[in-house]
């Protein structure tokens, strides 16, 4: 388990869906964790745990992202190669180090036998929703239909600037005036306080603002009760959760600040996709396989893939897609476990 809520949510959802005993280990990182996994190797230089890691070693380690890679490889070494490694999202490391990588389009990983690319993050199936009693008293004063606004935050290269927050408020105003009713605004751990202030200041329609600090039950109750959704474009998890309600979803664009290195990496990827058998294409594939390069996370690739599948215009069936991807993912992991 790392520092990002979305990553941890996926890891726990997979572990629980496997219906096998598991331990959730929180990893704590120091500044050395910014070094590439290829430099850190299987060492403990960049991480530690509050609980000691001792045998019996697990059949499988589920981990997410780059910082967890040295810890996962350390466990595999302690197990004398017994433990299999499964990474979620992208490892920023040689792909061959892992028995399976579960990813989504925004990470632009190449097609490989050990890379499973889904359209949606792995989330638990919708559980029985909390009752509306989980909502604050103001719910009784807000007219229907409800537009629920899920506000993310800064996720490089996207930024929820004050200007973007003001644009989001205008988008909410326009939608509520168009369809009627009122709005709920829900922040997240990554939402800047100044951005939330700009949103509140810009709203001129009936609305209520709630915080992620108010708990998961409130968030789930709003997902269950919302008649339509607006989601900032930075969060794949929030977008997926809104889509799985089966109700209309709109995306709100954020400010994009792309570093020149990210632009070069993405341009190289695009050139490789156009001509995979060329020197450019082969060199890009080899560099990614070795973990020396990972294209900049491009959330627009996810949006485009979902749009092409009909998930954003109401013609697709997001619940069916999510369930199919869940079953395929669990089958792949089960196969790895049974082969251990």
C-alpha positions in Angstrom: 0.0 0.0 0.0 1.4 3.4 -0.9 0.3 7.1 -0.5 -2.3 7.3 -3.3 -5.9 6.6 -2.4 -6.8 5.5 -5.9 -4.0 3.0 -6.1 -4.8 1.5 -2.7 -8.4 1.3 -3.6 -7.6 -0.9 -6.6 -5.2 -3.1 -4.6 -7.7 -3.8 -1.9 -10.5 -4.3 -4.4 -8.5 -7.0 -6.2 -7.3 -8.7 -3.0 -10.9 -8.8 -1.6 -12.3 -10.1 -4.9 -9.8 -13.0 -4.9 -11.5 -14.3 -1.7 -8.2 -15.5 -0.3 -6.4 -14.6 2.9 -4.2 -11.4 2.5 -2.2 -8.9 4.4 -2.3 -5.2 3.6 1.2 -3.7 4.3 1.6 0.0 4.4 4.8 1.2 2.8 6.5 4.4 4.0 8.9 6.0 1.6 11.9 8.3 2.0 13.6 10.7 -0.5 15.5 7.8 -2.0 12.2 6.5 -3.5 12.5 9.1 -6.2 15.3 7.1 -7.7 14.4 4.7 -10.5 13.7 1.1 -9.5 16.5 -0.1 -11.7 18.9 1.8 -9.5 17.4 0.8 -6.2 17.2 -2.9 -7.2 15.9 -5.2 -4.4 17.2 -3.0 -1.6 15.4 -1.5 1.4 17.1 1.9 0.9 13.9 3.7 -0.1 11.1 2.2 2.1 10.2 0.7 5.4 7.2 -0.8 7.1 5.8 -0.4 10.7 5.1 -4.1 10.8 8.0 -6.5 10.2 7.9 -8.5 7.0 8.5 -12.2 7.9 7.8 -15.6 6.5 5.7 -17.3 5.4 6.1 -15.4 2.2 3.0 -14.9 0.0 2.3 -16.6 -3.3 1.7 -13.1 -4.8 2.5 -9.5 -4.0 0.1 -6.9 -5.4 1.6 -3.5 -5.6 1.0 -0.3 -7.5 3.2 2.2 -9.3 7.0 2.8 -9.2 7.8 3.4 -5.5 6.6 -0.1 -4.5 8.8 -2.0 -6.9 11.9 -2.3 -4.7 9.7 -3.6 -1.8 8.0 -6.2 -4.0 11.3 -7.4 -5.4 12.8 -7.6 -1.9 10.0 -9.9 -0.9 10.5 -12.0 -4.0 14.2 -12.3 -3.1 13.5 -13.3 0.5 11.1 -16.0 -0.9 13.9 -17.4 -3.1 11.8 -16.6 -6.2 8.6 -18.3 -4.8 6.6 -15.0 -4.7 5.0 -13.8 -7.9 4.8 -10.0 -8.6 1.7 -8.2 -9.9 1.9 -4.5 -10.5 -1.1 -2.1 -11.0 -0.9 0.9 -13.4 2.7 1.1 -14.5 6.0 0.1 -12.7 8.5 2.5 -14.4 10.7 -0.6 -14.5 11.6 -3.5 -16.8 8.3 -5.1 -17.7 9.8 -8.6 -17.6 10.3 -8.2 -13.8 6.6 -8.8 -13.3 4.3 -11.8 -13.8 1.4 -9.5 -14.6 0.9 -5.7 -15.0 -2.7 -4.6 -14.8 -3.0 -1.2 -16.6 -5.4 1.2 -18.2 -5.0 3.3 -21.4 -3.6 6.5 -19.8 -0.3 4.8 -19.0 0.3 3.8 -22.7 2.0 0.5 -21.9 2.9 -1.6 -25.0 1.1 -4.9 -25.7 3.0 -7.7 -24.0 2.0 -11.2 -22.8 2.3 -10.1 -19.2 0.4 -6.7 -19.7 -3.3 -6.8 -19.2 -4.9 -3.5 -20.4 -8.4 -2.8 -19.2 -10.5 0.2 -20.0 -11.5 0.8 -16.4 -9.6 0.7 -13.1 -10.4 -2.4 -11.0 -13.1 -1.3 -8.5 -15.4 -3.3 -6.3 -18.9 -3.9 -7.7 -21.4 -1.5 -6.5 -22.5 -2.6 -3.0 -25.8 -1.9 -1.4 -25.8 1.9 -1.2 -26.1 3.7 2.1 -29.5 5.2 2.8 -30.1 8.9 2.2 -30.0 9.3 6.0 -26.2 9.5 5.4 -26.7 12.8 3.7 -26.6 16.1 5.8 -29.9 17.8 6.7 -29.5 20.3 3.9 -30.5 17.5 1.5 -34.1 18.1 2.4 -33.9 21.7 1.0 -32.2 20.9 -2.3 -34.5 20.5 -5.2 -34.2 17.6 -7.6 -32.6 16.6 -10.0 -29.2 16.6 -8.2 -26.0 17.3 -10.2 -23.2 15.7 -8.2 -19.8 17.3 -8.9 -16.7 15.1 -8.1 -13.7 17.4 -7.7 -10.2 16.0 -8.0 -7.1 18.0 -8.0 -3.5 18.3 -9.2 -2.2 15.2 -11.0 0.7 16.0 -13.3 0.4 17.3 -15.9 -3.1 18.4 -14.9 -3.7 21.2 -12.4 -6.9 22.4 -10.7 -5.9 26.0 -10.8 -8.2 28.8 -9.5 -9.1 29.6 -13.1 -10.0 26.0 -13.8 -12.1 25.9 -10.6 -14.0 29.0 -11.7 -14.7 27.3 -15.1 -16.0 24.3 -13.2 -18.3 26.5 -11.2 -19.6 28.1 -14.5 -20.2 24.6 -15.9 -22.2 23.6 -12.8 -24.2 26.8 -13.0 -25.0 26.2 -16.7 -26.0 22.6 -16.2 -28.3 23.3 -13.2 -30.0 26.2 -15.0 -30.5 23.9 -18.0 -31.9 20.8 -16.3 -33.1 22.4 -13.0 -32.6 21.2 -9.5 -29.5 21.8 -7.5 -25.8 20.7 -7.1 -23.7 18.8 -4.6 -19.9 19.6 -4.7 -17.6 16.9 -3.3 -13.9 17.5 -2.9 -11.1 14.9 -2.6 -7.8 14.6 -0.8 -6.0 16.3 -3.8 -8.3 19.3 -4.0 -6.5 22.6 -3.3 -8.3 24.7 -0.7 -8.0 27.8 -2.9 -9.7 25.9 -5.8 -12.6 24.9 -3.5 -12.9 28.5 -2.4 -13.0 29.6 -6.1 -15.7 27.0 -6.9 -17.9 28.1 -3.9 -17.5 31.8 -4.9 -18.4 31.1 -8.5 -21.6 29.1 -7.8 -24.9 31.0 -8.2 -27.3 28.0 -8.2 -28.7 26.1 -5.2 -25.9 23.9 -3.9 -24.2 22.2 -1.0 -20.5 21.5 -0.5 -19.3 18.4 1.4 -15.8 17.0 2.0 -14.2 13.6 1.6 -13.3 14.0 5.3 -17.0 13.4 6.0 -16.6 9.8 5.2 -17.1 7.1 2.6 -20.8 6.6 3.5 -21.6 10.1 2.5 -19.7 9.7 -0.8 -21.5 6.5 -1.6 -24.9 8.0 -0.7 -24.2 10.8 -3.2 -23.2 8.4 -5.9 -26.4 6.5 -5.3 -28.6 9.6 -5.2 -27.1 11.7 -8.0 -29.2 12.2 -11.1 -26.2 13.3 -13.2 -22.5 13.9 -12.6 -19.7 16.3 -13.5 -16.2 14.9 -12.9 -12.9 16.7 -13.2 -10.8 14.9 -15.8 -7.8 14.1 -13.6 -9.2 11.0 -11.8 -9.8 7.7 -13.5 -11.3 6.2 -10.3 -13.9 9.0 -9.8 -14.9 8.9 -13.5 -15.3 5.1 -13.3 -17.4 5.3 -10.2 -19.7 7.9 -11.8 -20.0 5.9 -15.0 -20.9 2.8 -13.1 -24.1 4.5 -11.8 -25.4 4.4 -15.3 -26.4 8.1 -15.2 -25.2 10.9 -17.4 -21.6 12.0 -16.9 -19.7 15.1 -18.1 -16.0 15.8 -17.9 -14.5 19.1 -16.8 -11.2 20.0 -18.3 -8.3 21.2 -16.2 -5.2 23.3 -16.9 -2.5 21.2 -18.5 1.2 22.1 -17.7 3.4 19.7 -19.7 7.1 19.6 -19.1 9.3 19.4 -22.2 10.6 16.0 -21.2 7.1 14.6 -21.0 6.3 16.2 -24.4 9.3 14.5 -25.9 8.4 11.1 -24.4 4.9 11.4 -25.6 6.0 12.5 -29.1 8.3 9.5 -29.3 5.4 7.2 -28.3 3.2 8.6 -31.0 5.9 8.2 -33.6 6.4 4.6 -32.5 2.6 3.9 -32.7 2.5 5.2 -36.3 5.5 3.0 -37.4 6.1 0.2 -34.9 8.5 -1.7 -37.1 10.7 1.3 -37.8 13.9 2.1 -35.9 11.9 4.7 -33.9 9.2 2.1 -33.0 11.6 -0.6 -32.1 13.9 1.6 -30.0 10.9 3.0 -28.1 9.6 -0.5 -27.4 13.0 -1.7 -26.2 13.4 1.4 -24.0 10.0 0.8 -22.4 10.6 -2.9 -21.9 13.9 -2.1 -20.1 12.1 0.4 -17.8 14.2 3.3 -19.0 11.2 5.2 -20.2 7.5 5.6 -19.5 5.4 7.9 -21.5 3.8 10.7 -19.6 0.5 9.7 -18.0 -2.1 11.0 -20.5 -5.6 10.8 -19.1 -7.0 11.9 -22.5 -6.0 8.4 -23.8 -8.4 6.9 -21.3 -11.1 9.4 -22.1 -10.7 8.6 -25.8 -10.9 4.9 -25.2 -14.0 5.2 -23.1 -15.6 7.5 -25.7 -14.8 5.0 -28.5 -16.5 2.3 -26.4 -19.6 4.4 -26.0 -19.1 4.9 -22.3 -19.3 8.7 -22.4 -22.3 9.2 -24.7 -24.7 6.8 -23.1 -24.6 4.1 -25.8 -22.2 1.8 -23.9 -22.9 -0.5 -20.9 -20.3 0.4 -18.3 -21.5 -2.0 -15.7 -21.2 -4.9 -18.1 -17.8 -3.8 -19.3 -16.5 -3.4 -15.7 -17.8 -6.9 -14.7 -16.2 -8.5 -17.8 -12.8 -6.8 -17.0 -13.1 -7.9 -13.3 -13.6 -11.5 -14.3 -10.7 -11.5 -16.8 -8.4 -9.8 -14.3 -9.3 -12.3 -11.5 -8.8 -15.2 -13.9 -5.3 -14.1 -14.9 -4.3 -13.6 -11.3 -5.8 -17.0 -10.2 -3.9 -18.7 -13.0 -0.6 -17.2 -11.6 -1.4 -18.2 -8.1 -2.3 -21.8 -9.1 0.9 -22.1 -11.0 3.0 -21.2 -8.0 
